[in-house]
Amino acid sequence: MAINEIKGSVLHIVPPEEAINYKWEKNSKELPSNLQIISIDDFNSLPTTFRKESFCDDNIDIGSVLVKEPYTKKYVDVAKSEEFFFTSKFNVISTIASYLGATRMSIKTKVESIRKRTLTADCKVDYSKVTGELSIKRDKEEELAALYDREKHLHSPLKSEDKKYEERRRTGYEKAKHYIQEHGLEHDEDIKYLMALRDPDHPYPQTKDTYTFSLSKAVNDSLDIAFKLKVLPGVFKLDANVQQATESVYKVQVTMELEFNY
């Protein structure tokens, strides 16, 4: 299999015969175009170097469901996708903020809602309420808080009277732009806002700001795709970890406070 044939936002690894025969099944046309079915033989034929660079796990086998994370561009097991997506987002924001001269960053997470994915009669993804939502929500918020709620002091502040103040400010901004382009993040609205906030040509740059964004949209979009493997229940046999990972829909909001010394 050629490297340029790996195009899906979500990959499902299956036996060789299944990679062909599923196309003849009823409802196969309901599978999203960005859900790619790959035989284990084709996957194993990929160059070793490419697999190491593009996949987070070594133990990929028949039944694996993998989603592409938008920041590192790597494929991760669907059961680990939420934590991987969230950590990558925080790392990206933290890196860009440090280039832009941030001296302090605090993060608070909040679970706004929890739903369960279901398939409608016409094979569309729907979201229904879950039993015991408040209890599940509380447990999830505690889990997220332990992992991500934090305060970071990024580096020693650069004062406006320092001789290299303007030079460092512009250098940092250009480094942030390069980092964003390198990682293909030009269209990320949260990052665009942060860059506008710290544009060195802005006559009144903000030194402190609090803003909120959805942490879960990217991972939920990918899980919606993976969930549609269920349109062929007699063909794709998903294990318990995949089932659990794709059924829950968490809407998570992040409040981030950034401080700059100039």
N, C-alpha and C positions, 0 to 999 in steps of 0.2 A: 504493500500500500504506500502511495506517495505522501509525503508530508503535506503537500498542498491540498490533499483530499480531506484533511481533518478541519472541518469548517463549523461543526455544530456548536451551539451554545451549551447543549447538553448531549452527552454521549452515553449510549448503552451498549455494553459488551455482551455478545451473545454467541452461541455455537454457530459454526459456519452455515449449516443448513437453515437455521432460524433467520440468519441475516438475509437470506433469499426468500424463504417461504412466507415471511410475514406480509410481504407486499400483496399476496393474493387473498389475505384475510379480509373479512367484512370489517369496516371501520378503519382500515389501514390508512385511508386518505384523510382521516381525522387527526393523524399525527402531525404536529407542527413541523414546518420545513426546517427549523433550526434545532430539531431533535434528530440526531444522527445515530443510526443503528450500525454497529461495526462488529464484524466477526472477530473472535479471539485470534484466529490465524492472521488476519490483516493487522490487528493491533500488534501482535508479536513480531510482525515483519517490519515495523517502524524502526528506524535507526536508534540505537541505544542512546546516543547523545541527545537526540530529539526528545525521547521519552523522559530522560532525566531533566531536561530543561523545561518541558511543557506539562509534566504531571507531578503532583505533589506526593503521590503514593507509589510504592514499588509493588505492592501486592494486588495489582489489578488483574482480575480474572473474570470468567463468565458470570454474569449477573451484576457486575459493577455498573453503577450509574454515576457519572461524573459531570460536574458543572464547571463552566469557565468563569473564573473570578475576574472582574473587570479591571482591577488595578495591576495585579501581577501578570495577568493573561494566562495563568496556569489553571489546569483542570484539577479539581479536588473532589474527593468522594462526597456524594450528596449528604451523607450523615454528618460530615464535618464542615459542610459549606457555610452554615450560619456563623460559626465562630471564626472561620477563615476569612469570610467576607468582612465581618465587623472589624477584626484586627487589622486587615489590610487598609480599610478606610481610615481608621485612626492613625495608622502609621503614615499614610499619605498626607493627611491633614497636618499632622505633627511636623513632618519634614518640611512641607511648604511654609508653615507658620514660622519655623525656625529660620528659614532663608529670608523671610520677610521681616525678621527682627523681633519676633515675639519673645518676651521674657517670662511669661506665665500663661499656662493653659489649664483650664479646669473642665472636666467632662462629667455630665450627669445624664443617665439614661432613664427613660420612662416607657413602660409598656402601655400603649394607648388602648389596644384591643387584641383579642385572640379569637380566631375563627377556625373552622375546620373545612378543608377542601372536600368537595363532593363533585361527582360527575352528573350532569343532567342527562335526560333521555336522548338529547341530540348531541351528546359528547362534548358539552361545554363545561368549563370549570366554574363552579359556583362556590359560595362561601356561606356556611351555616353557623349558627351559634353553638357553643360548646357547653356541656353540663359542668357546673362548678367553675365558671369562668373567673370569678373573683379570686378563688383560692389558687387556681393555676397562674393567674396574672401576678399575684403576690409572690409566688415561688419563682416565677420567671424574672421578676424585677430584682429579687434578691440575688439570683444567679448572675444577671447582667451587671448589677452593681459591684459584685465581688470581682468580676473580670475586668470591667472597663471604667467605673467611676473613679476618677483620680484627679490629682492636681500635679502639674509638672512645671518646674522652673527650667527653662530651656538653655539659657546661657547668660553670661554677665552682660548687663545692659550697656549699650553704646549711647553716650550722651551727645546731645546736639552740638555742644561746644567742642567736641573732639575734632581734631583736624581731619580725620578720615570719615567723618559722619556721612557726608553726602556720597562719597565714593563707595563706602560699604553698603549704604542703603540701595544704591543703584545696582551694585554688583549682586547683592542678595536677591533683588527683584529679578534680574536676568537669570540667575541660577534657578529661581523658582519657575520661571517661564520655560527654561530648558528642561527641567524635571517634568513639568506638566506635558510638554510636547513629546518627550521621550516615552512617557507612559500612556500617551493617547488620551489625556484627560481634559482636552480643550473644551469639551461640551458639558462637563460636570458643573451644574449650576452652583453647587456649594463652593467649589473651587473658584469659579468665575467671580463670585461675590467676594471671596477673600482677597483675590488679586486686585479687584477694583478698590477695595477698602485700603489697600496698602500701595497703590500706584504712587511712585516717587514724584510724579508731576502733579499729583493732587495738591491743591493749595492748602487744604485743611485735613491732613491725614488723621484718622481716628487713632487714639492711643489705647482705647478700650472699647470692646464691643461684645455683645452677647447675641448669638443667633442660634436658631434651631433648624434641624433638618431631619429627614427620615433616614434612619439607618437601615431599614429593612427592605426598601423598594427593590434594590438590585437582586438580593437573594430571593425575594418572593417572586420576582419575574422569572428567575431561573427555575424555582421550584414549581411554578405553574406549568412550565414546559415539561419538567420531569414527571409531574403528576399525570400527564396525559398518556403515559405508558399504559395506564389502566384501561384505555379504550380497547386494548387487546388482552384481556385477562387470561384467556386460554393459551396465549402465546408467550407473553413476557411474565415470567414468574419472579416477582419482586420479593426479596427477603424482608424480615421484620424491621431491620434498620432503615431500609429504603422506604418502607411503608410509613413508618413513624416520622421520618424526616420530611416527607412530602405532604403529609396530611395536615400539619399545623401551620396556620398563618398568623405570624406575629407582626403587629404594627408597632415599631419601636421608634420613639422620638429621642433625639439627643439635644441637649442644651449645652452649648460650648461657649465658654467665656475666654476671650483672648486679651492680653495686655501687652502693649508695646511701650518702649521707653521714649520713642520719638515718632 
